[in-house]
């Protein structure tokens, strides 16, 4: 069953995982942008690790667009 939202705080996007899943699905950043409504530049920065805390809603939006769980594209922060 897919997760539709991040239920726990303290998760950050895993840009490498997002890019790997996106490319495995043969999904361009442009196509992901169209599916999510998020800017292509924003998605590119997210994949490169330049955006550390995008918000649970955006992470969930990306996961839903790629039909994966949020845990597949995030990792818990270590403090």
C-alpha atoms as one frame of an Amber mdcrd trajectory, in Angstrom:
protein
   0.000   0.000   0.000   1.334   3.444  -0.909   1.912   6.098   1.700   0.318
   9.353   0.653   1.909  11.578   3.261   4.906  11.713   5.553   3.504  10.940
   8.967   6.656  11.532  10.963   8.728  14.638  11.368  12.452  14.634  10.755
  12.555  13.201   7.247  14.548  14.689   4.432  14.392  13.875   0.761  16.980
  11.489  -0.624  17.849  13.153  -3.913  19.799  10.161  -5.198  16.810   7.884
  -4.585  14.414  10.318  -6.256  16.629  10.543  -9.329  17.239   6.780  -9.463
  13.534   5.978  -9.291  12.672   8.721 -11.766  15.224   7.534 -14.308  14.297
   3.867 -13.789  10.735   4.843 -14.653  12.046   6.733 -17.705  10.456   9.861
 -16.312  12.034  13.194 -17.187  12.215  16.060 -14.727   9.832  17.892 -17.048
   7.298  15.041 -16.844   7.651  14.865 -13.055   7.150  18.614 -12.935   3.925
  18.275 -14.919   2.698  15.473 -12.640   3.474  17.339  -9.418   3.025  20.969
 -10.383   6.481  21.680  -8.948   9.034  23.739 -10.860  11.670  21.779 -12.830
  14.482  23.796 -11.269  13.112  23.045  -7.819  12.994  19.317  -8.575  16.540
  19.415  -9.943  17.827  21.169  -6.814  15.977  18.634  -4.683  17.653  15.733
  -6.502  21.062  17.352  -6.080  20.545  17.710  -2.338  20.356  21.497  -2.367
  16.938  21.574  -0.663  17.120  19.866   2.717  13.603  20.449   4.063  11.010
  20.734   1.304   8.025  19.964   3.503   6.115  16.749   3.965   3.431  17.777
   1.472   5.919  18.177  -1.380   7.669  14.897  -0.570   4.299  13.132  -0.536
   3.368  14.799  -3.836   6.553  13.536  -5.495   6.123  10.033  -4.071   2.533
   9.885  -5.270   3.512  11.108  -8.741   6.140   8.366  -8.992   3.824   5.781
  -7.383   6.230   4.899  -4.562   6.038   5.202  -0.790   7.451   8.308   0.848
   9.954   6.105   2.662  11.409   5.118  -0.732  12.495   8.711  -1.359  13.350
   9.911   2.146  15.606   9.116   5.018  15.396  10.064   8.645  17.718  12.791
   9.846  20.416  11.827  12.266  20.912  14.381  15.017
